[in-house]
Amino acid sequence: MESSQVMALLADAKVLAQKYRALTGKPLGITGEVAEYEASRILGVELTPARQAGYDAIETINGAVRRLQIKGRCMLNDCKPGQRLGSIDRTKDFDAVLLVLLDENFNATAIYEADREDVLRILAEPGSKSRNERGALGVSKFKSIARLRWQRSTTEQRKDAHEVQA
């Protein structure tokens, strides 16, 4: 399937997910797929085939190939503090983790990156059962060890809001 076809399909899925959440109050469960494609579209990373153990994309920088896990989180306006990323499996091969933050319309607002060493270090810190046993980091904890790779501009925010109203 071509990239333009995938993007068109994801646009339809975003609208469907918004309607589903409005009707049921529950997420539809497309955040991970949207996050992967947003990372690919925005950063140019190459997505791996489905079910690749340990990483979702690769990126070549100065001839070196980096394996990236991609996590997505939809941050609603009224969301509670303490939102968590999906589980990070420490036993799998990856070089870094990308966190794609999405707004209520499933549009990317920011992408953060943390290196494997920093992720493993923070997962090993004592204190949180979900972090230590399940590898689930809080969004704010992840951002504290990550660097911002991309952030949506004000112009893009207005364009996204206009497209939702149309």
N, C-alpha and C positions, 0 to 999 in steps of 0.2 A: 504494500500500500504506500503510495507517495506521501510525502510530508504534508502537502497541501490538503490531501484527502483526510489524513489523520487529524490535522488541525481543525478542519471543518467538522469532523465527527466529534472531536473533543468540545468544540463550541456547542454543539447540540447536547452533548452529555452534561456540560456545565449548566445549561438551562434546565434540563431534566432534574439534575441534582438539587438545584435551587427550588424548583417546584415541589419536589419530594420533601425537602426539609421544611418548607412552608406548610405543607399538608400534615406531616407526621411529627415534626420536631426532631427528627433523627437524620443523621447523614446517610447518604446513599452509598458511600464507600468508594469513591473514585479519586480521592485525594492523592494517593500514591501515583497513579497513572498520570494524572494531570501534572503533578510535581516533576515527574521524569521528563515529560514532553516540554514543560516550561524550561527546565534546566537545559535541555537540548536546544530549544529554540533561542534562548537568551544567551547562553554561554557557548553554544556550539559543541558541547560534549557529544560523543557518539554513544547512543544507547546500545546495550548488549542484547542478545536474544533473551526472551523470557526465561525465567528460572535459572539465570546464571548465579551460581552460588557465591555470595559474598559481595558482589558489586553489581551496579545497574548500568554503569557507563564507563567509558574510558576517555581520557584526554591526553593528547600528546603536547608536551611543552618542552621546547629546546631538545627534541629528539627522545625525551624520556616519556614512557607511557605510564600514566597514573590511573589506578582503578578507584572508582568513586561509588560509594553507596549514596543513594538519594533518598532523603526522607522529606515528607511533605506534611504541613500542618495548616489547616484552615483556621484562621484566627478571626472569629466573629466579633462584632463590636461589643457584645455583652458577654464574652467568654470569661470564665473564671481564671484567676492567676493559677499557675501551676500546670499549664498544658504540657503534655509530654510528647516526645517523638516516639515513633515505633521502635521496637527492640533492635538493638545493635548487637549482632553476634560477634563476639571477640575472637572466636575460633576461625572465622572466615578471612580470606585474603582481601584486603582493601588498603588503599593508601590514604584516603581521606573520606569524610562524610560531608555531603552537601545538604543543607536544610533549606527547602523552598517554602517560604511563608506565602500563603494565599489569603485573599480577602473573602468576604462572604459570597462573592460572585465567582470564586475559583480563579481569579486573576492573580498572578505573582506580584507580590509587593516587595520582596527582598529575598536574596539568596546569600546564605552564610556558608563558610567552609571551615572545617576543623581537621587538622592532621590526625592520622591514626594514633600517634603517640599521645597526643593531648586527650583524645577521646578515651583511650585505654586507661590513662592516668586518672581521669575524672570518674570513670566507671568503677575504678578500684578504691576510690576514697570511701572510708567508712561512713555509715550514717543512714543510708537509704536502701531499704530492701528492694524496692522496684529498680533502683539504679544498679545495685550490686548483684542481684540475682537475675533480673530480667533484662538488664542492659537498656533500661528505659530512662533516658535523660530528660529533664525538664527543658523547655524551650529557653528559658532565661539562663539556665546553667550552660546549655550548649552555646548560646550567644556569647557567654563570658569567656569561652576558650576559642571562639571562632573569629574569622575575619569576614567582613562584609565584602562580597564579590560583586554584588549588583543591587541597586535599589531603584524602584520605579520612580519616575519623575512626576512632578505635578501635572505636566501636560498629559502624560500617559494616564494618570488617575482620572482626569476630566474626560478623556476619550473613552476609557472603560465605563465610566458612569453614564455617559451618553449612549453607548451601545446597549447597556442594560435597559435604559428607558425606552429605546426605540422598539 
